[in-house]
Amino acid sequence: MADELDLQHQRLAHAARLRRHELGLSQKELARKAGIPLGQYERVEQGRGEYVEDKTFLALDAVFSWDPGTCLKTLHGATPGTIGEEDIAQAVLAATSTHTSLTAAEIRNIRDAVIAELQRRGLI
């Protein structure tokens, strides 16, 4: 059991390190953006996440642009992913495609409004 727990924390450590590098942030910058102590983030990247509180994982999810709960899900075997503007645009198009009364301009307006709102919330 201890080996599996260690493997789960190492999986999250790898994903966090990879995402931090994709974002071009130092550990210190990432911790500041997440509003957490640097030591907390260092523990995550060292695979010692068992000493990290759930609220810290949620703060990291936001900075990584991951869905809330992704860090914790990664500890249970999930693969983290990010949501970008193109993903959102495709989702809006798919969701509105059954509404034949919407014009292309209305669909674009919905797409733009969804993206703007998610940006305002700091989710993308």
Secondary structure by P-SEA (a helix, b strand, c coil): caaaaaaaaaaaaaaaaaaaaaacccaaaaaaaacccaaaaaaaaacccccccaaaaaaaaaaaccccaaaaaaaabbbbbbbcaaaaaaaaaaaacccccccaaaaaaaaaaaaaaaaaaccc
